[in-house]
Amino acid sequence: VSWFFNPARSEITSLDSGNIDDILNNADVALVNFYADWCRFSQMLHPIFEEASNVIKEEYPDKNQVVFARVDCDQHSDIAQRYRISKYPTLKLFRNGMMMKREYRGQRSVTAIADYIRQQKSNPIREVQDLEEISSLDRSRRNIIGYFEQKDSDNYRTFERVANILHDDCVFLSAFGAVSKAERFSGDNVIYKPPGENAPDMVYLGSLTNFDLIYAWTQDKCVPLVREITFENGEELTEEGLPFLILFHMKDDLESLEKFQQEVARQLIGEKGTINFLHADCDKFRHPLLHIQKTPADCPVIAIDSFRHMYVFPDFSDLSVPGKLKQFVLDLHSGKLHREFHHGPDPTDVAPGQPIQDLASSPPESSFQKLAPSEHRYTLLREKDEL
């Protein structure tokens, strides 16, 4: 593929541990190609990625508006590990240094990549021209509305930055000047309208110029603590790099889901960021259930998917026992679940230095990791096995 390259026109920035933070932090939008030279799909993408960069640079000439960059993951394995890259090539989008959780999965063509960047540069906030529009919002969605005196303000710029990051999870709207005056009785403000016609609004009470505060508040509202895993988002959730705590339940069994949500909020809120809390339709995910010797008739079932193995919570009826669910997650982090998976329950009377016999067979490993495999990418293991 080398004859496709046009180095004289290339605008690709090579990232390493010395420049990556500075370059990404100063870029409004950065698309980073994580590649390996031995990967033939990486080789095929290089000229396409470079040409897409050339096209976009003509539309966004400011060097900090859009950055196309690449990381050689063999040369910079520390960076690959930092961003949990396990297959090549992987295209990740960054905004002001923050990696977006959804990687680029579109066509590997100049047109598709360029269109993707144009979409990312479009305004994610819809401006409201009349407050009557608020009454007709789609209340099945999560809506974040900002009321500002003027658009040219630090308050709105912070709101816009948050919207750029979270627009896939919430609908963002804004109103200015006379249109928003009735909602600005105490100054500029931001509210959250949760799903449901009768759900009460929630008001952001922190500083509107403190990005970290308003981002954390908005993320909490836009991204549910317990999310549903589907065949469409399975790979995306896997790529967040966190193990799964999953409730398998029948679709119409909302009571079990509500109990699970309550106990996750009560026992595990401190573990947010170390594990993803999910629920799954038993009928749709019969195959993962088989991996833990369960069927839909056994639901509701709680399990942890570590991406190496799946571990079953002993009894759903113990869910509300204080600390029981939390201990299950702590046992994952400590390695106890993995150890007992291979060697049976931890013995209490083994003399120091005495070997523990392998008492348990190893059931099939996690199947969630390959929910939606991409035909364009190989895992590192699979690619190396073929060479």
Secondary structure, DSSP 8 states (H G I E B T S, - for coil): -GGG--TTT---EE--TTTHHHHHHT-SEEEEEEE-TT-HHHHHHHHHHHHHHHHHHHH--STTTEEEEEEETTT-HHHHHHTT--EESEEEEEETTEE-SS---S-SSHHHHHHHHHHHHS--EEE-SSGGGGGGS-TTS-EEEEEES-SSSHHHHHHHHHHHHHTTTSEEEEEEHHHHGGG-TTSSEEEEE-SSTT---EE--S-TT-HHHHHHHHHHHHS-SEEE--TTTHHHHHTT---EEEEEE-TT-HHHHHHHHHHHHHHSGGGBTTBEEEEEETTTTHHHHHHTT--GGG-SEEEEE-SS-EEE-S-GGGTTSTTHHHHHHHHHHHTHHHHHHHH-S--SS--TT------S------SGGGSS--TT-EEHHHHHHH-
